[in-house]
Each structure stands twice: as C-alpha cells, then as structure tokens.
C-alpha cells in the first residue's frame, strides 16, 4: 500500500514530522510540505501570469553518456528519481513530464534551491539601495556582535565564505544540525526539549573555524541569517517581500509557500515550495537579464556578477568540490557556476532539486526529485551528464 493511502492511513504508512524527509515517506512529503510543517504563503497574481508558449520537442533519441553506458531520457529520469522535469528553450516549453504523483500544479519543496531564490532577493534589494552586500551583518543585527558572525559581511554569507564552525552533516543523528532542524520546525522536539526557534539558534552560534572570506564552507544557517537581515532591513515578512519583489512581477502561475518556525521565521535556506514550471520561469527571467516585458525585476549587473564574480580557488578548497570532480566551478551569491564559453548558472538542493540556466543557449532546465540520499555523488554526477547532453542537443537546434 502506498503511503498516506486510506482514511486514516495505517500507522506504518503515515507521513509525519518525524519521517517526512526519509524514504519512502519523502516521495509524498516533498509534495505536501504545508500539511506537515507550518508555512507562509507567497501569493501569485492571476492578472500577471507569464504565459509561456509551448513548442514540444521529441527527446526520445537523446543519448546520455554515463560511466555505465548510454541511457535515454526516460532512463535518466528513472535513475535520478525524478518527480518533475521542465525544459524551456528560447522562452518556449519544449518538454515537461511528471512522476511519483507529481502534477504541473502541485508545489514541490526546493530544499537548498531556496537559497538561490534568496540570493536574487538580496540582489533586488541591493539594486534598490536597501542592502549593501559589503556591509557587516551586525549593521542590521547588532545583537550578534559577540557571536560567530561578528565582522562577517553579507557577501561572505552569500558566497558561503564565512568562517563558522558548523558541520553540514546530513547523516548526523545528534549535535548542532539536529538542534538546527528542531529550531526550524523540521524535526519534532524530544521530551524535555525547551521551545526552539531559528533566530535563537542563529544567535547561539559562537564558534569560528577560520577567517571570514576564506574557503567555500557550506553552512545553511548563513542563509537563514540573511533572511533575518532582509526582514530587519525592510520591515516586511520574507514571504510577503518575495511575493512583492519577485513572484508577482515575474508572473508566477501558482502560489508558492515557505516553511516557518514556531515564531514565523522563514526557512530561507531550504523551505520554499513551488511548481516546476514556476521554477523554470525563474530561470527564464535570468535568461532575459532579469527583465520581463521591459521591466527590470532583478538587476542585470547582479546576474552578470553571478558568472563573473566568484572565486575558483575558494571553491576548490571548499566542501563540495568532490561532488563535481574535475569541473571548473565557483559559487557566487547562492548560485553555482560551471565555467566555460557559455557559463552554466545552476542551483542544487538535497535529494535532487535543481535549476540549470544556460543564458547563451536560452536553455532552462528545472528538475525535482525524491532521491533517497541528501547528497548522492553518483546521482549528482549523472544529473550533470544529463544536463550536458541536453545542452549539446539544444546548441545544435
């Protein structure tokens, strides 16, 4: 019997706060997050929907070269546990498909692709003069002056180059990362646990493991801290701000939402949920230089800086280079960048969430998955091989 089937489902098939991110429950949980965790709405505007034309392409003969041999698109989607794939080329929907109960209108959790959306929001606010990426985080949050984030700049948080002592170990069963999950409301509290919340957790971080501005060091709390800065600087809830600055002007087709803790603090690092086509619309916005219908939504200079502003040496010395062996890359303002004649901007979320943007080829690939492992090296590399094959295919189109 499938999970969550029956009224009520049998005890062993129920998706709960304790199991919603573990297999097999995550295949349902990733598509029904607001039924498990408190959320805040990011409403769309029905009068401003960006209606992308359809121009279907036959990709049945796509050949993806892997270490184990050649596979086709269907094999690729099955091997990477895909829930949804949407491909745009030159502003048209050329392919979309759904699996595991996913539909075109159902939101799916982005996990850490949420970080890249937050990076765009920071870019918009920087363009408006509301935020200065070069300023210290304590300019907006002076209560953190005695903690680990003292003297760290917003740009260092955006680039994951803050020297914070925090291990992003997704397999841990105890320690700071579990306290972090409880604080964000993603794990249930244990008997005797005091009430927890994100902002209190962030303020408690006081350990340093190196200088700010050093190597790439992936620390998800950095992004939740930036969401706090955004709310403090603007005086608006983060979900409302995303809706006003990005979601509605972009012309999202459906409402999105984001998980919040017990006090309403947003999980900017991983809690956004949206449809696959709306994620693709975000990629198309970057292809168009941040402009829709002649109106600049994201500053073009901010987008250009994603490709040009990162530090290759910091990436090579950092935490994630082993997941992308041999690939020349950097990380800038919450976006990964693969170097080359046509730089590839992309986002990565645990369990296989991705957005890929090739601006020169006008190609966007949005992918949701329900992979069993948070960071699966084999599937990450297979995903990159599949994207490379799609880039070659559409470059010749």
C-alpha positions in Angstrom: 0.0 0.0 0.0 1.2 3.5 -0.8 2.0 5.9 2.0 -0.9 8.1 3.1 -3.5 5.8 1.4 -6.7 5.2 3.4 -8.8 7.1 5.8 -6.8 7.1 8.0 -3.7 5.5 6.6 -2.3 2.6 8.6 0.2 3.7 11.2 3.2 2.4 9.3 2.2 4.3 6.1 1.6 7.7 7.7 3.8 10.6 6.8 4.7 12.6 9.9 7.1 15.4 11.1 9.4 12.6 12.2 9.7 10.8 8.8 8.7 13.2 6.0 12.3 13.6 4.7 13.2 9.9 4.8 12.4 7.2 2.2 9.8 6.1 1.2 7.8 8.8 3.0 9.6 11.7 1.3 8.0 10.9 -2.1 4.7 12.1 -0.6 6.2 14.6 1.9 8.1 16.7 -0.6 4.8 17.4 -2.4 2.7 18.0 0.7 5.0 20.1 2.9 2.3 22.5 4.1 0.4 19.6 5.5 3.4 18.7 7.8 5.2 22.0 8.7 3.8 25.5 9.3 4.2 27.7 6.2 3.7 31.2 5.0 2.1 31.9 1.6 3.8 33.6 -1.3 0.8 34.6 -3.5 0.8 34.9 -7.2 -1.1 37.5 -9.2 -3.7 35.9 -11.6 -3.7 39.1 -13.7 0.1 39.0 -14.3 0.8 35.3 -15.2 3.7 34.8 -17.6 2.1 32.5 -20.1 5.0 30.7 -21.9 4.2 29.2 -25.3 4.5 25.5 -25.9 6.7 24.1 -28.6 7.1 20.4 -27.8 10.3 18.6 -28.9 10.9 14.9 -29.3 13.7 14.0 -27.0 13.3 10.2 -27.3 16.6 9.9 -29.1 18.6 11.9 -26.6 21.7 9.9 -25.7 23.3 10.5 -22.3 26.8 9.1 -21.9 27.4 7.7 -18.4 30.1 5.6 -16.8 27.9 2.6 -17.1 26.9 3.2 -20.7 24.4 5.2 -22.8 20.9 5.9 -21.5 17.9 7.7 -22.9 15.9 10.5 -21.3 13.4 8.1 -19.7 16.3 6.1 -18.2 17.9 9.3 -16.9 14.7 10.4 -15.2 14.3 7.0 -13.6 17.9 6.7 -12.5 17.8 10.2 -10.8 14.4 9.5 -9.1 12.8 12.5 -10.9 9.4 13.8 -9.8 9.3 16.6 -12.5 11.3 17.9 -15.4 10.5 21.1 -17.3 12.7 22.3 -20.2 12.4 25.8 -21.7 14.3 26.8 -24.9 14.1 30.3 -26.3 11.3 31.1 -24.0 9.1 28.1 -25.0 8.1 25.0 -23.1 9.7 22.2 -25.1 9.3 19.3 -22.7 7.7 18.6 -19.4 7.0 15.4 -17.5 5.9 14.3 -14.0 6.1 11.2 -11.9 5.5 9.8 -8.4 2.1 11.6 -8.2 3.6 15.0 -9.1 1.5 17.3 -11.3 2.0 20.5 -13.1 0.0 22.5 -10.5 1.5 20.9 -7.3 4.2 22.7 -5.4 7.3 20.7 -4.5 9.9 21.6 -2.0 13.1 23.2 -3.4 15.4 22.4 -0.5 18.5 24.5 -1.0 17.4 25.8 -4.3 15.6 28.2 -1.9 19.0 29.7 -1.2 19.4 30.8 -4.8 15.9 32.5 -4.7 17.0 34.4 -1.6 20.2 35.4 -3.4 18.0 37.0 -6.1 16.0 38.8 -3.5 19.2 40.2 -2.0 20.3 41.3 -5.5 17.0 43.2 -5.9 17.3 44.9 -2.5 21.0 45.8 -3.2 19.9 47.3 -6.5 17.3 49.4 -4.6 20.0 50.6 -2.1 18.2 48.8 0.8 21.1 46.4 1.4 24.9 46.8 1.0 26.4 43.3 0.4 29.8 44.6 1.5 28.5 45.7 4.9 28.7 43.7 8.1 25.7 41.6 9.2 25.8 43.3 12.5 24.8 46.5 10.9 21.3 45.1 10.8 21.6 42.6 13.6 23.7 44.3 16.4 22.7 41.6 18.8 25.0 39.2 17.0 28.1 41.3 17.7 29.5 38.8 20.2 28.8 35.7 18.2 30.4 33.8 15.4 29.1 36.2 12.7 30.9 39.3 14.0 32.7 41.1 11.2 31.1 38.8 8.5 29.7 40.6 5.5 26.5 39.9 3.7 28.6 38.9 0.6 30.6 36.4 2.6 27.3 34.8 3.7 26.0 34.9 0.2 29.2 33.2 -1.1 29.4 30.6 1.8 32.7 32.0 2.8 32.0 32.8 6.5 34.3 31.0 9.0 31.5 29.5 11.0 32.1 26.3 13.0 29.2 24.2 11.8 29.2 20.8 10.1 26.5 20.3 7.4 26.4 16.5 8.1 23.1 15.3 6.7 23.5 11.8 8.2 24.1 13.1 11.8 21.6 11.9 14.4 22.7 14.3 17.1 24.6 17.6 17.6 24.1 21.1 16.2 22.5 20.2 12.9 19.7 18.3 14.8 19.2 21.3 17.1 19.0 23.4 13.9 16.3 21.1 12.4 14.3 21.3 15.6 14.6 25.1 15.7 13.3 25.4 12.1 10.4 23.1 12.9 11.5 20.3 10.5 12.2 17.7 13.3 9.9 17.1 16.2 11.1 18.1 19.7 12.1 15.3 22.0 10.6 15.0 25.6 12.2 17.7 27.8 13.4 19.9 24.9 12.9 23.6 25.6 11.0 25.6 22.9 13.3 26.4 20.0 13.3 28.8 17.1 15.6 29.8 14.2 16.6 33.3 15.4 17.6 32.0 18.9 19.6 29.2 17.2 21.4 31.6 15.0 22.3 33.9 17.9 23.7 30.9 19.7 26.4 30.1 17.1 29.6 31.4 18.6 32.3 29.1 17.2 34.7 30.0 14.3 36.7 27.6 12.2 38.6 30.0 10.1 38.6 33.6 8.8 35.6 35.1 7.1 36.3 35.4 3.4 38.3 32.1 3.3 37.4 28.8 1.6 33.9 27.8 0.4 32.3 26.4 3.6 28.6 25.3 3.1 26.6 26.4 6.2 22.9 26.5 5.7 22.3 28.8 8.8 24.1 31.5 6.8 21.1 31.8 4.5 18.5 31.8 7.3 20.6 34.6 8.9 20.3 36.5 5.6 16.5 36.1 5.6 16.6 37.6 9.1 18.7 40.5 7.8 16.2 41.0 4.9 13.2 41.2 7.3 15.0 43.6 9.7 16.2 45.9 6.9 12.8 46.0 5.1 10.4 45.7 8.0 8.4 43.1 6.0 8.0 39.3 6.4 10.2 37.5 4.0 7.3 35.7 2.3 5.5 38.9 1.6 8.7 40.5 0.2 9.4 37.6 -2.1 5.8 37.9 -3.4 6.0 41.7 -4.0 9.5 41.9 -5.4 9.9 38.7 -7.4 6.9 36.3 -7.5 4.2 38.6 -8.7 6.3 40.8 -11.1 7.8 37.6 -12.6 4.3 36.3 -13.4 4.3 33.1 -11.4 1.4 30.8 -12.4 0.7 29.4 -8.9 1.1 30.5 -5.3 4.3 29.4 -3.6 5.0 29.0 0.1 7.8 28.7 2.6 8.1 26.8 5.8 8.4 28.9 9.0 9.3 28.2 12.6 7.0 28.5 15.6 7.6 32.2 15.7 7.2 32.8 12.0 10.9 33.0 11.0 11.3 31.8 7.4 13.4 28.8 6.4 15.2 30.8 3.7 17.9 28.1 3.4 15.5 25.3 2.2 11.8 25.8 2.8 10.4 27.2 -0.4 7.9 25.1 -2.3 6.6 25.9 -5.9 5.6 24.2 -9.1 8.2 23.0 -11.6 7.1 25.5 -14.3 7.3 28.4 -11.9 10.9 27.4 -11.0 11.6 27.3 -14.8 10.1 30.8 -15.0 12.8 32.0 -12.6 15.4 30.5 -14.9 13.8 32.2 -17.9 13.9 35.5 -16.0 17.7 35.1 -15.7 18.0 34.2 -19.4 16.3 37.6 -20.2 18.7 39.5 -18.0 16.2 39.9 -15.1 13.8 41.7 -17.4 10.2 40.8 -18.2 8.0 42.9 -20.5 10.6 45.7 -20.5 10.7 45.9 -16.7 13.8 45.1 -14.8 12.9 42.8 -11.9 16.4 41.5 -11.0 19.3 43.9 -11.7 21.2 42.7 -14.8 24.5 43.6 -13.2 23.7 41.2 -10.3 23.1 38.4 -12.8 26.3 39.1 -14.6 28.2 39.1 -11.3 27.0 35.5 -10.7 29.0 34.4 -13.7 32.0 36.7 -13.2 32.3 37.4 -9.5 33.1 34.1 -7.9 36.4 32.7 -6.6 37.6 29.5 -8.2 40.3 28.9 -5.5 37.8 29.3 -2.7 35.6 26.7 -4.4 38.5 24.2 -5.0 39.5 24.4 -1.3 35.9 24.0 -0.1 33.4 21.4 1.0 31.6 20.5 -2.2 34.2 20.2 -4.9 34.3 16.4 -4.6 30.6 16.2 -5.7 31.7 17.8 -9.1 35.0 16.2 -9.8 37.1 17.8 -12.5 34.6 20.6 -13.2 35.9 24.2 -13.2 33.4 26.0 -10.9 32.7 28.7 -8.4 29.9 29.7 -6.1 28.5 33.2 -6.1 25.6 34.7 -4.2 23.9 31.4 -3.6 24.4 30.1 -7.2 26.8 27.5 -8.6 28.6 28.4 -11.8 30.2 25.9 -14.2 32.9 27.7 -16.2 33.2 27.6 -20.0 32.5 29.5 -23.2 28.8 29.6 -22.1 28.8 29.6 -18.2 26.1 27.5 -16.7 24.3 29.0 -13.7 22.7 26.4 -11.5 21.1 25.6 -8.2 21.4 22.5 -6.0 19.0 21.2 -3.4 19.4 18.0 -1.4 17.6 14.8 -2.6 18.0 16.1 -6.2 16.4 19.5 -6.7 17.9 21.6 -9.5 17.6 24.6 -11.7 20.0 25.0 -14.7 20.3 28.2 -16.7 22.4 28.5 -19.9 21.9 32.1 -20.8 23.7 32.0 -24.2 21.7 29.0 -25.4 18.5 30.4 -23.8 18.0 27.0 -22.2 16.4 26.4 -18.8 16.1 23.0 -17.0 14.0 22.7 -13.8 14.1 19.3 -12.1 12.5 18.0 -8.9 13.4 14.6 -7.4 12.9 12.4 -4.4 16.3 10.7 -4.2 16.9 8.7 -1.0 20.2 10.3 -0.1 20.6 14.0 0.7 23.8 14.3 -1.3 24.3 11.3 -3.7 27.6 11.7 -5.6 26.6 9.2 -8.3 23.3 10.9 -9.0 24.7 14.4 -8.9 27.3 13.4 -11.5 24.6 11.6 -13.6 22.5 14.8 -13.4 25.4 16.9 -14.7 25.9 14.4 -17.5 22.2 14.6 -18.4 22.3 18.4 -18.5 25.5 18.3 -20.6 23.6 16.1 -23.1 20.6 18.4 -23.2 22.9 21.5 -23.7 24.6 19.8 -26.7 21.2 18.8 -28.1 19.8 22.3 -27.9 23.0 24.0 -29.0 22.6 22.2 -32.3 18.9 23.1 -32.6 
